[in-house]
Amino acid sequence: MRAVFTASGERYGSPKITAVLRREGERISQKTVARLMHDHRLRSRVTRKYKATTNSRHTLPVHENVLNQTFTADRPHAVWMADITYSTPSERQSPREETQVP
């Protein structure tokens, strides 16, 4: 079972491993493979399909860029900005790592 799991690049779960083992002549159920994988802490790595979330081809009105990359203001509350940062969970820091207590 571990050899099939490793050969798949750690991507096969219990259904595919069961199918491979059965093709090799083993008599084993999927529940048994799932239990053994759980006992040995073997989890398949799942790759999610990319999904584009931005639709730039639309007929909705688009606001004009009034700042033109000028991020200074002559009085308080004249300019409000926001930042959208995309990162994967592995790139994120835990709140404890960000906060430094003197």
C-alpha angles and dihedrals in degrees: 000000000000091000091054090046093050093044090055090057089253089293102112119094128201096284095056094040089051091051092050093048091049091051087053090055101261119140104218136134126233091240090057092050090047091050093048091048089051092048091051092042093241112157124175117239111238121209114203120219114247113254120191109224099183122081108194094171101077137120096227118119116267120211118242118251098246096169097055089199091304103135100176125099132199094215137022118278093013094115126032121190139181135194126216113199121183120205139155119247091254091058094051122096122225115248090251092058092051096049115072116192114203 
